[in-house]
Amino acid sequence: MPREPGDKMTRLLLADDHRMLRDSLRRSMEENGFDVVGEAGDGAEAVQLAQELRPDVVLMDVSMPNLDGVEATRQITRLVPEAQVVMLTMHADGEVMARAIQAGAIGYLVKDCAITDVVSAVRLAASGESVLSPDLALSMLADVKKTAIDPGNGHAPVSAREEQVLQLVADGLSLPEVAAELFISVKTVKNHLASIYAKLDARDRTQAVLRAVRMGIIRLS
């Protein structure tokens, strides 16, 4: 989707050890209105360039030489906290995704997704919102089944409406789609999410979904 008139151009850093993929991503992202400010061929270079270029979003591979994408993400979110990291990976693996969440990544996509999905994920990340690809949502389900968490953990219970919002988010709906499904405004959806974050002690949608699944509040289909 082309950039809307007056929108601030999102500054994007690409980190992947495959040059052909980086070239393809650069062309596609520039065609969709992003300012690709740099490219890194390994994790260490990604950390260095993130500090030098201060991008809004880093599109990060997981498997890279010198420093893997998860550790690079951990360092970038510490050193350049304003930068949002979206993982673009071949690994539909619950353990890898859990590590990426803990490292601070805000988005998670598998490499067989459409370029429109990548564009959407980067736009959401630039706005501070998270996104999960369906494949990674399934891997998260496999991961959370490994860990049983006692629901009596002191968190305030979510309301019935908040549970509906959270379930739709977990099902992969965007905020406008959630609003349409529940016949409420996008602003109201955001208000519900803010309340959910506070009750579950979550910083974003991905973390809220992960914790809600583990607590048995919602489920992934």
N, C-alpha and C positions, 0 to 999 in steps of 0.2 A: 504494500500500500504506500503510495507516495506520501512524502511529508506534507503536512498541512501548512498553508501559508502562515507565517508568523511563529511556527514552532521552532524551538531551539534545536539545532542539529545535534543529535547525540554523538558524542565522541566514543569511538569503539576501538578496542585493541583486540587483535586476533592472536591466539596462541595455539599453534598446532605444528607438529613436526613434519607434516606432509605439505610441501610447497604447493602442489597442484590443488589441494583442498583449500589452502589459504587463498590462492589466486581466485578460485571459484567463489569463495565466500566474500572476498573483497569486492568483486564485481557485483555480486548479487546485493550485498548490503549497501554499497554506494548507489546502486540503482534504486534502492528503496529509501534513500534520503539520509543515510548514516554517514558520518565523517570517520572513515577508517584512518586513525592517526598513527597506527603502527602495527607491526607483525612480529611475533616471536616464534622461534623454532624450537624452544625448550622452556621448561618451567623457570629456570633461573633467569633467562632473558626476559620472560614475561614479568617477573617481579621487578627487574631493573627498569624495564620500559614503563611499567605502571607507575613507578615512582617519578620517572622523568616526564612522562606525558600526561599523567593525571586523567585517564579516560573516565567516562561516565560508566561504561560497561566493558567487561573483559569477557570475550567468548573463549572458553578454556577447554582444551582437550584434557583427558585424564592421563593417558599413557604417553609420556614424553621423556626424553633423555635428560640427564643431569639432575632434574628435579621434577617429580611427577605433578600432575595438575592439582591434586588435592592439597599437597604441601605448598605449592605455589599459591593456591587460593587462600590458605591459612595465612601466609605471609602478606599477601596483598591486602586482605581485609584488615590486617593489623597495621600495616604501614600506610595504606591508602584507603581509609575507612569509607570515603565517599564513593569509591568504585564498587559497583555491583558485579558479581561474577556469575556467569551462566555456563554450566558445564555442557559440553557437546561431546558425547562419548559413545563408544561401541559397547560399553559395559552396562547391560540391563541387570545389574547385580545389587541386591539389597544392601550388602555390606559396603560396597563402594559408595552407594548413594548416601548411606548413613554417615560415612566418613566425610563426604562432601558437605552434607548438612552441617555437621559439627565444625567443619572448617570455615563455614560462612557463606557458601554458595547460595544464591537465591533462585536459580533456575536449573533445570535438569532435562536435557534432551538426548535422544539417541540419534546417531548419525544417519539413520535411514528415514528420518522425518523430512517433510517437505520444507522448502526454503521459506514458505509462508509461515510455518510454525517457528522457524528460527527468528524471522523478522518480528513476529508477535511476541516471542519470549524476550527478545532484546528490548522491545518497546515497553513491555511490562516491567522489566528489570530497571530500566531507566526511570520509571515512575515509582520504584520501590516495591513493586509487586512481584510475587513469585509465580512460577509455572512448572508443572510436571508433565512430561509426556506420558501417554497411556502405558507404554512399556515400563517406564520407571515407576509408575504408580503400582503396577503389579509387583515389581520387585520390592517396593516398599512394604506391600502386604506380606510378602514372604519373609521379609526381615522382621517386621513387628510380631509375627507369629512366634518368633524365637524367644521373645521376651515377654513374660507376664508381669504386668504392673498392677499393683493394688489400687483400685479406684479410690480407696479412702486415703488420698494423698494430701488432703487439706485444701485442694482447689475448690472454689465455689462452683456449683453445678451450672451448666449452661441451660438457658431456657429452651422451651420446645421450638420456638422460632429460630433461635441461634443454632440449635441442632440441625434444623432444616437447611439453613444457610451453609453450615459447615459440611453437611452431607453433599449438597450440590457442588460446592467447591471441590470436594474430594472426587466427585464424579467428573471433574474436568471442565465445568462450566465457567465462563468468564463472569465478571461482575454484572455487566448488562444482561447476560443470559439468566443469571440468578434472579436479578430484579424482575425480569419478564416472567419467569417461572412462578414467582411468589406474588406477583402483582404489587410490587413495592418499588420505590425509587432506588437508583444506584446509591444515592447518599445514605439511604436507610440501610442498605446492604453494608456499606462501609462502616456505619455506626455499629451494626451488629458484630462485624468482624473486630472492631476495636474493643468491644466488650468481651468477645471471645478471647482475644489476645491477653487481656488483663486477667481473665478467669483461669486461663490455662498457662499463664506465664510464658507466652509465645511471642516471638518477635515478628513473625510473618505467617502467611497462609500455609506454607509448607510445614513449618514447625507445629502450627496449630493442628493440622490434619494428622501429622505423625503422632502427636500426643493424644488426640481424641481417639484415634484407632487403637492405640495401646491401652487406653482407659476403657475401651468398649463403648464409647459414646456414639461412634459412627463405624461404618465398615466400608471397605473398598470392594467393589464388585468386579 
